[in-house]
Amino acid sequence: MIDIKAILATAIENKASDVHINVGMPPVLRKNTELIDLDLPPVTNEDAKEMVVSMVGPERFETYLEKKDLDFSTSGEDGTRFRVNAHVQKDTIAISFRVISNHVFDLDDLHLPPIVKELTDLPRGLVLVTGHTGSGKSTSLAAMIGVINRKYRKRIITLEDPIEYMIENDHSMIEQREIGADCPAFGSGLRHVLRQDPDIIMVGEMRDLETTSFTITAAETGHLVFSTLHTINAAQTIDRIIDIYPAAQQNQIRTMLANTLQAVVSQTLFRRIDRPGMVPCTEILLCTSAARNCIRENRIYEIPNIIETSRRLGMQNLDNSIADMYFKGYIDREDAINRSSNPGKMEKVLVPLDEAEMVQSPNAVTANA
């Protein structure tokens, strides 16, 4: 049998971000976006079954067999935690592990814009951190909760699937509830959370109508609520929320969202070229009166223009952030161009660093483009 603890130890030793188990292949690590095969025999379906049972037990394994998907967490021998998804592919068991740092990062170390830290001072409303899978949403949220924990005496309740970062109480009182282990579903947890006297609520993901509805309602009742969505920019985030609702309720939800949404932070990770690791590029929408009117009146297409013309308030679009990270020497020029929203324009903006006379700010560069 292949020892899953040894595989996870290898991932930790090699500073990998992910481990993937597929039947018929050796285990695979992902390190700095690249896939690396381990020098081990191909995994059999019985191997994969034993791995899942050893981590969740026979009872939850039966739940996995019934639903074909199971999210949970596990730990390596040294205490490093992993977010795990067991699923089925080609009628065989497959497992994906995401390494979760034992250390809650300081927000100042994540290279996020200063305005993100200011969002932790909000008294109420909804703050969304969005991006594709693996874009660092959970890391950013944990760091934001960490700022509040060190600064304020608050009661914070999180609902996560599964719990990723274990956050110890500092000034605040924190309850972390894991879906499936501590409560049956996001909807159930959110249905009762308002009776648990929270000041701040963190919802791991707004993944369906029930969760989205309860999350927005919690923000409406005067709580500060943080959550995530798998969307790549602010306009898409707002459209996704509205589209979750039936057509007859969409006007109502536009009004609710216009009243409660405070900010959208959309991020994507780039591989660093100055040293090993990743760095986020971000789009920031702050809900000014102009942005709220656009949401209320279904003029979401105007959101990018509001972001572009409101830089002095702390807003920024993704391309400005990409340019900033490039001129700081953090990311590759070709990668920056290919992943921008307008590669043709970005190619003209990003003067090769060895040709530039001085490092320019992204705002000045964009203005000169």
ROFIVEX-751198 format. One record per residue (C-alpha): residue in one letter; x, y, z; residue number from 1. Coordinates in steps of 0.1 Angstrom, whole numbers. Each point is the difference from the previous one (the first is absolute). Layout:
BEGIN
+----+-------+-------+-------+-----+
| aa |    px |    py |    pz |   i |
+----+-------+-------+-------+-----+
|  A |     X |     Y |     Z | NUM |
...
+----+-------+-------+-------+-----+
//
This chain:
BEGIN
+----+-------+-------+-------+-----+
| aa |    px |    py |    pz |   i |
+----+-------+-------+-------+-----+
|  M |     0 |     0 |     0 |   1 |
|  I |    12 |    35 |    -8 |   2 |
|  D |     5 |    20 |    32 |   3 |
|  I |   -21 |    33 |    -3 |   4 |
|  K |    18 |    15 |    30 |   5 |
|  A |    34 |    -5 |   -17 |   6 |
|  I |   -14 |    17 |   -32 |   7 |
|  L |   -13 |    29 |    20 |   8 |
|  A |    34 |     3 |    18 |   9 |
|  T |    17 |     1 |   -34 |  10 |
|  A |   -23 |    28 |   -11 |  11 |
|  I |     8 |    20 |    31 |  12 |
|  E |    37 |    -6 |    -4 |  13 |
|  N |    -1 |    12 |   -36 |  14 |
|  K |   -22 |    30 |     8 |  15 |
|  A |   -27 |   -12 |   -24 |  16 |
|  S |   -34 |    16 |    -2 |  17 |
|  D |   -20 |   -30 |   -10 |  18 |
|  V |     0 |   -38 |    -1 |  19 |
|  H |   -20 |   -20 |   -25 |  20 |
|  I |    -9 |   -37 |     2 |  21 |
|  N |   -13 |   -17 |   -32 |  22 |
|  V |    -4 |   -37 |    -5 |  23 |
|  G |    25 |   -14 |   -25 |  24 |
|  M |    26 |    28 |     6 |  25 |
|  P |    26 |     7 |    26 |  26 |
|  P |    -9 |    28 |    25 |  27 |
|  V |     5 |    35 |   -15 |  28 |
|  L |    11 |    32 |    18 |  29 |
|  R |    -6 |    36 |   -12 |  30 |
|  K |    28 |    24 |     8 |  31 |
|  N |     0 |    36 |   -12 |  32 |
|  T |   -27 |    -9 |   -26 |  33 |
|  E |    20 |   -30 |   -15 |  34 |
|  L |   -10 |   -37 |     4 |  35 |
|  I |    26 |   -24 |    12 |  36 |
|  D |    -3 |   -38 |     1 |  37 |
|  L |    12 |   -18 |    32 |  38 |
|  D |    23 |   -30 |    -4 |  39 |
|  L |   -26 |   -24 |    12 |  40 |
|  P |   -21 |   -29 |   -15 |  41 |
|  P |   -33 |     9 |   -17 |  42 |
|  V |   -29 |     3 |    25 |  43 |
|  T |   -26 |   -28 |    -1 |  44 |
|  N |   -37 |     6 |     8 |  45 |
|  E |     5 |   -21 |    32 |  46 |
|  D |    29 |    23 |     9 |  47 |
|  A |   -22 |    31 |    -5 |  48 |
|  K |   -29 |   -16 |    20 |  49 |
|  E |    23 |    -7 |    29 |  50 |
|  M |    13 |    36 |    -1 |  51 |
|  V |   -35 |    14 |     3 |  52 |
|  V |   -12 |   -24 |    27 |  53 |
|  S |    31 |     7 |    21 |  54 |
|  M |    -7 |    37 |    -1 |  55 |
|  V |   -38 |     1 |     5 |  56 |
|  G |   -10 |   -33 |    14 |  57 |
|  P |   -25 |   -27 |   -14 |  58 |
|  E |   -32 |    21 |     8 |  59 |
|  R |    10 |    31 |   -20 |  60 |
|  F |    15 |   -22 |   -27 |  61 |
|  E |   -35 |   -14 |    -6 |  62 |
|  T |   -12 |    36 |    -4 |  63 |
|  Y |    27 |     5 |   -26 |  64 |
|  L |   -11 |   -31 |   -19 |  65 |
|  E |   -36 |    13 |     0 |  66 |
|  K |     8 |    36 |   -11 |  67 |
|  K |    31 |    -7 |   -20 |  68 |
|  D |    17 |    31 |    15 |  69 |
|  L |    12 |     7 |    35 |  70 |
|  D |    18 |    31 |    14 |  71 |
|  F |    20 |    -4 |    33 |  72 |
|  S |    33 |     9 |    16 |  73 |
|  T |    29 |   -21 |    12 |  74 |
|  S |    34 |     6 |    16 |  75 |
|  G |    35 |   -12 |    -8 |  76 |
|  E |    23 |   -15 |    26 |  77 |
|  D |    15 |    34 |     9 |  78 |
|  G |   -35 |    16 |     4 |  79 |
|  T |    -2 |    17 |   -34 |  80 |
|  R |   -36 |     0 |   -11 |  81 |
|  F |   -14 |    -9 |   -34 |  82 |
|  R |   -34 |     9 |   -16 |  83 |
|  V |   -11 |   -32 |   -17 |  84 |
|  N |   -26 |    -9 |   -27 |  85 |
|  A |    -7 |   -36 |    -8 |  86 |
|  H |   -18 |    -5 |   -32 |  87 |
|  V |    -6 |   -26 |   -28 |  88 |
|  Q |    14 |     0 |   -35 |  89 |
|  K |    -5 |   -29 |   -25 |  90 |
|  D |   -17 |   -19 |    28 |  91 |
|  T |    32 |     1 |    21 |  92 |
|  I |     9 |    19 |    32 |  93 |
|  A |    20 |    32 |    -4 |  94 |
|  I |    12 |    23 |    27 |  95 |
|  S |    13 |    36 |    -1 |  96 |
|  F |    19 |    16 |    30 |  97 |
|  R |     7 |    37 |     5 |  98 |
|  V |    27 |     8 |    25 |  99 |
|  I |   -12 |    25 |    26 | 100 |
|  S |    26 |    20 |    18 | 101 |
|  N |     0 |    -4 |    38 | 102 |
|  H |     8 |    37 |     1 | 103 |
|  V |   -27 |    27 |    -6 | 104 |
|  F |    18 |    25 |   -22 | 105 |
|  D |     3 |    36 |    10 | 106 |
|  L |   -20 |    20 |   -25 | 107 |
|  D |    29 |    23 |    -5 | 108 |
|  D |    21 |   -29 |   -14 | 109 |
|  L |   -25 |   -10 |   -27 | 110 |
|  H |     7 |    29 |   -24 | 111 |
|  L |   -36 |    10 |     0 | 112 |
|  P |   -10 |    37 |    -5 | 113 |
|  P |    -2 |    20 |    33 | 114 |
|  I |   -37 |     6 |    -5 | 115 |
|  V |    -6 |   -38 |     8 | 116 |
|  K |    12 |     6 |    35 | 117 |
|  E |   -24 |    29 |     4 | 118 |
|  L |   -29 |   -23 |    -8 | 119 |
|  T |     6 |   -18 |    33 | 120 |
|  D |   -11 |    33 |    18 | 121 |
|  L |   -35 |    -1 |   -15 | 122 |
|  P |   -28 |    -2 |    25 | 123 |
|  R |   -24 |   -19 |   -22 | 124 |
|  G |    -8 |   -12 |   -35 | 125 |
|  L |    12 |   -27 |   -24 | 126 |
|  V |    37 |    -3 |   -12 | 127 |
|  L |     7 |   -25 |   -27 | 128 |
|  V |    34 |   -15 |    -9 | 129 |
|  T |    -3 |   -17 |   -34 | 130 |
|  G |    22 |   -19 |   -25 | 131 |
|  H |     5 |   -34 |   -16 | 132 |
|  T |     9 |   -31 |    21 | 133 |
|  G |    35 |     4 |    14 | 134 |
|  S |     1 |    38 |    -3 | 135 |
|  G |     6 |     5 |    37 | 136 |
|  K |   -35 |    10 |    11 | 137 |
|  S |     1 |   -20 |    33 | 138 |
|  T |    35 |    14 |     8 | 139 |
|  S |   -12 |    36 |    -5 | 140 |
|  L |   -31 |    -6 |    21 | 141 |
|  A |    19 |   -16 |    28 | 142 |
|  A |    25 |    29 |     0 | 143 |
|  M |   -29 |    25 |     1 | 144 |
|  I |   -16 |   -18 |    29 | 145 |
|  G |    34 |     0 |    17 | 146 |
|  V |     1 |    38 |    -2 | 147 |
|  I |   -33 |     2 |    17 | 148 |
|  N |    10 |   -25 |    26 | 149 |
|  R |    30 |    20 |    10 | 150 |
|  K |   -17 |    33 |     0 | 151 |
|  Y |   -36 |    -4 |    12 | 152 |
|  R |   -19 |   -17 |    27 | 153 |
|  K |   -26 |   -17 |   -22 | 154 |
|  R |   -18 |   -33 |    -2 | 155 |
|  I |     8 |   -17 |   -33 | 156 |
|  I |   -17 |   -31 |   -14 | 157 |
|  T |    13 |   -17 |   -31 | 158 |
|  L |   -18 |   -27 |   -21 | 159 |
|  E |    26 |   -19 |   -21 | 160 |
|  D |     0 |   -31 |   -22 | 161 |
|  P |    24 |   -10 |    13 | 162 |
|  I |    18 |    22 |    26 | 163 |
|  E |    33 |    10 |   -16 | 164 |
|  Y |    19 |    24 |    23 | 165 |
|  M |    -3 |    -6 |    37 | 166 |
|  I |    -3 |    34 |    16 | 167 |
|  E |     8 |     4 |    37 | 168 |
|  N |   -18 |    25 |    21 | 169 |
|  D |    18 |    33 |     6 | 170 |
|  H |   -22 |    29 |     9 | 171 |
|  S |   -30 |   -15 |   -17 | 172 |
|  M |   -20 |   -32 |     8 | 173 |
|  I |     0 |   -23 |   -30 | 174 |
|  E |   -21 |   -30 |    -8 | 175 |
|  Q |     9 |   -20 |   -31 | 176 |
|  R |   -27 |   -25 |   -12 | 177 |
|  E |     7 |   -26 |   -26 | 178 |
|  I |   -27 |   -10 |   -24 | 179 |
|  G |    -7 |   -37 |     3 | 180 |
|  A |    17 |    -3 |    34 | 181 |
|  D |   -14 |    28 |    21 | 182 |
|  C |   -32 |     8 |   -20 | 183 |
|  P |   -16 |   -18 |   -29 | 184 |
|  A |     1 |    27 |   -27 | 185 |
|  F |     6 |    37 |    -6 | 186 |
|  G |   -37 |     7 |     0 | 187 |
|  S |    -5 |   -17 |    34 | 188 |
|  G |    29 |    18 |    15 | 189 |
|  L |   -11 |    34 |   -13 | 190 |
|  R |   -36 |    -6 |    10 | 191 |
|  H |    11 |    -1 |    37 | 192 |
|  V |    31 |    22 |     0 | 193 |
|  L |   -20 |    32 |     7 | 194 |
|  R |   -11 |   -16 |    33 | 195 |
|  Q |    36 |    -5 |    11 | 196 |
|  D |     7 |    37 |     5 | 197 |
|  P |    27 |     6 |   -27 | 198 |
|  D |    15 |    33 |    -8 | 199 |
|  I |    18 |   -13 |   -31 | 200 |
|  I |    -9 |   -30 |   -21 | 201 |
|  M |    23 |   -17 |   -26 | 202 |
|  V |   -17 |   -23 |   -25 | 203 |
|  G |    25 |   -23 |   -19 | 204 |
|  E |   -19 |     2 |   -33 | 205 |
|  M |   -33 |    14 |   -14 | 206 |
|  R |    -6 |   -31 |   -20 | 207 |
|  D |   -38 |    -2 |    -4 | 208 |
|  L |   -32 |    20 |     3 | 209 |
|  E |    -6 |   -10 |    37 | 210 |
|  T |    35 |     9 |    11 | 211 |
|  T |     0 |    32 |   -20 | 212 |
|  S |   -34 |    11 |    13 | 213 |
|  F |    10 |    -6 |    37 | 214 |
|  T |    34 |    17 |    -5 | 215 |
|  I |   -16 |    32 |   -14 | 216 |
|  T |   -27 |    -1 |    27 | 217 |
|  A |    27 |    -2 |    27 | 218 |
|  A |    17 |    31 |   -15 | 219 |
|  E |   -34 |    18 |    -1 | 220 |
|  T |    -5 |    -6 |    37 | 221 |
|  G |    30 |    21 |     8 | 222 |
|  H |    28 |   -25 |     2 | 223 |
|  L |    33 |     2 |   -19 | 224 |
|  V |     1 |   -31 |   -22 | 225 |
|  F |    29 |   -13 |   -21 | 226 |
|  S |    -4 |   -27 |   -27 | 227 |
|  T |    14 |   -13 |   -33 | 228 |
|  L |   -11 |    -7 |   -35 | 229 |
|  H |    17 |   -17 |   -30 | 230 |
|  T |    -2 |    31 |   -22 | 231 |
|  I |    29 |    19 |   -16 | 232 |
|  N |   -11 |    37 |     3 | 233 |
|  A |   -25 |    22 |    17 | 234 |
|  A |   -26 |     3 |   -28 | 235 |
|  Q |    -1 |   -38 |    -4 | 236 |
|  T |    -4 |    -4 |    37 | 237 |
|  I |   -30 |    23 |     2 | 238 |
|  D |   -16 |   -17 |   -31 | 239 |
|  R |     6 |   -35 |    15 | 240 |
|  I |   -17 |     9 |    33 | 241 |
|  I |   -30 |    15 |   -18 | 242 |
|  D |    -3 |   -29 |   -25 | 243 |
|  I |    -2 |   -25 |    29 | 244 |
|  Y |   -35 |    13 |     7 | 245 |
|  P |   -31 |    -7 |   -19 | 246 |
|  A |    -9 |    27 |   -25 | 247 |
|  A |   -30 |    12 |    21 | 248 |
|  Q |    24 |     7 |    30 | 249 |
|  Q |    28 |    17 |   -19 | 250 |
|  N |   -11 |    36 |     4 | 251 |
|  Q |    -4 |    -6 |    37 | 252 |
|  I |    35 |   -15 |     4 | 253 |
|  R |    15 |    29 |   -20 | 254 |
|  T |   -13 |    24 |    26 | 255 |
|  M |    11 |   -22 |    29 | 256 |
|  L |    35 |    -4 |   -16 | 257 |
|  A |     3 |    37 |    -7 | 258 |
|  N |    -8 |     7 |    37 | 259 |
|  T |    23 |   -26 |    15 | 260 |
|  L |    30 |    -6 |   -22 | 261 |
|  Q |    31 |    20 |    12 | 262 |
|  A |    28 |   -13 |   -22 | 263 |
|  V |    11 |   -27 |   -25 | 264 |
|  V |    37 |   -11 |     0 | 265 |
|  S |     7 |   -22 |   -30 | 266 |
|  Q |    34 |   -16 |    -1 | 267 |
|  T |    21 |   -23 |   -21 | 268 |
|  L |    34 |   -14 |     8 | 269 |
|  F |    32 |     4 |   -21 | 270 |
|  R |    32 |   -19 |     4 | 271 |
|  R |    27 |    22 |    13 | 272 |
|  I |    33 |     4 |   -19 | 273 |
|  D |    20 |    17 |    27 | 274 |
|  R |    -2 |   -29 |    24 | 275 |
|  P |   -21 |   -33 |     4 | 276 |
|  G |   -36 |     6 |     7 | 277 |
|  M |   -31 |    17 |   -12 | 278 |
|  V |   -14 |    36 |     0 | 279 |
|  P |   -36 |    12 |    -4 | 280 |
|  C |   -12 |    25 |   -26 | 281 |
|  T |   -33 |    15 |    10 | 282 |
|  E |   -31 |    19 |   -12 | 283 |
|  I |   -16 |    22 |    27 | 284 |
|  L |   -36 |    13 |    -1 | 285 |
|  L |   -11 |    22 |    29 | 286 |
|  C |   -38 |     6 |     1 | 287 |
|  T |    -3 |    37 |    -3 | 288 |
|  S |   -34 |    16 |    -7 | 289 |
|  A |     8 |    -2 |   -37 | 290 |
|  A |     7 |   -38 |     2 | 291 |
|  R |   -32 |    -5 |    21 | 292 |
|  N |   -21 |    18 |   -26 | 293 |
|  C |    14 |   -22 |   -27 | 294 |
|  I |    -9 |   -32 |    19 | 295 |
|  R |   -34 |    13 |     9 | 296 |
|  E |    -8 |    11 |   -36 | 297 |
|  N |    15 |   -31 |   -17 | 298 |
|  R |    29 |    20 |   -16 | 299 |
|  I |    26 |   -25 |    10 | 300 |
|  Y |    19 |     6 |   -33 | 301 |
|  E |    10 |    35 |    14 | 302 |
|  I |    18 |   -16 |    30 | 303 |
|  P |    34 |    -2 |   -19 | 304 |
|  N |    -1 |    37 |    -9 | 305 |
|  I |    -8 |     9 |    37 | 306 |
|  I |    30 |   -20 |    11 | 307 |
|  E |    23 |    16 |   -26 | 308 |
|  T |   -11 |    36 |     9 | 309 |
|  S |     1 |    -5 |    38 | 310 |
|  R |    37 |    -9 |     6 | 311 |
|  R |     4 |    28 |    25 | 312 |
|  L |   -25 |   -18 |    22 | 313 |
|  G |    20 |   -32 |     0 | 314 |
|  M |   -17 |   -18 |   -29 | 315 |
|  Q |    21 |   -17 |   -27 | 316 |
|  N |    -6 |   -23 |   -30 | 317 |
|  L |    20 |   -32 |    -5 | 318 |
|  D |    22 |    14 |   -28 | 319 |
|  N |    12 |    29 |    22 | 320 |
|  S |     9 |   -26 |    27 | 321 |
|  I |    18 |   -22 |   -25 | 322 |
|  A |    20 |    30 |   -13 | 323 |
|  D |     9 |     9 |    36 | 324 |
|  M |    13 |   -35 |     8 | 325 |
|  Y |    19 |    -1 |   -32 | 326 |
|  F |    18 |    33 |     6 | 327 |
|  K |     8 |   -11 |    35 | 328 |
|  G |    19 |   -29 |   -16 | 329 |
|  Y |   -23 |   -27 |    15 | 330 |
|  I |   -15 |   -16 |   -31 | 331 |
|  D |    10 |   -10 |   -35 | 332 |
|  R |    -9 |    24 |   -29 | 333 |
|  E |   -14 |   -27 |   -23 | 334 |
|  D |   -21 |   -14 |    28 | 335 |
|  A |   -13 |    35 |     8 | 336 |
|  I |    -9 |     7 |   -36 | 337 |
|  N |   -17 |   -34 |    -6 | 338 |
|  R |   -22 |     2 |    31 | 339 |
|  S |   -10 |    36 |    -3 | 340 |
|  S |   -35 |    10 |   -13 | 341 |
|  N |    15 |    19 |   -29 | 342 |
|  P |    33 |   -17 |   -11 | 343 |
|  G |     6 |    23 |   -29 | 344 |
|  K |    -1 |    31 |    21 | 345 |
|  M |    19 |   -16 |    29 | 346 |
|  E |    28 |    -9 |   -24 | 347 |
|  K |     5 |    37 |    -8 | 348 |
|  V |    -3 |     9 |    37 | 349 |
|  L |    25 |   -25 |    13 | 350 |
|  V |    33 |    14 |   -12 | 351 |
|  P |    27 |   -27 |     6 | 352 |
|  L |    17 |     8 |    33 | 353 |
|  D |    35 |     0 |   -15 | 354 |
|  E |   -12 |    27 |   -24 | 355 |
|  A |   -18 |    22 |    25 | 356 |
|  E |    19 |    30 |    14 | 357 |
|  M |   -19 |    -2 |    32 | 358 |
|  V |   -26 |   -20 |    17 | 359 |
|  Q |   -34 |    17 |    -7 | 360 |
|  S |   -32 |    -2 |    19 | 361 |
|  P |   -28 |   -20 |   -17 | 362 |
|  N |   -22 |    31 |     0 | 363 |
|  A |    26 |    21 |   -18 | 364 |
|  V |     6 |   -28 |   -25 | 365 |
|  T |   -36 |    -4 |    -7 | 366 |
|  A |    -5 |    37 |    -5 | 367 |
|  N |    28 |     0 |   -26 | 368 |
|  A |   -12 |   -30 |   -19 | 369 |
+----+-------+-------+-------+-----+
//
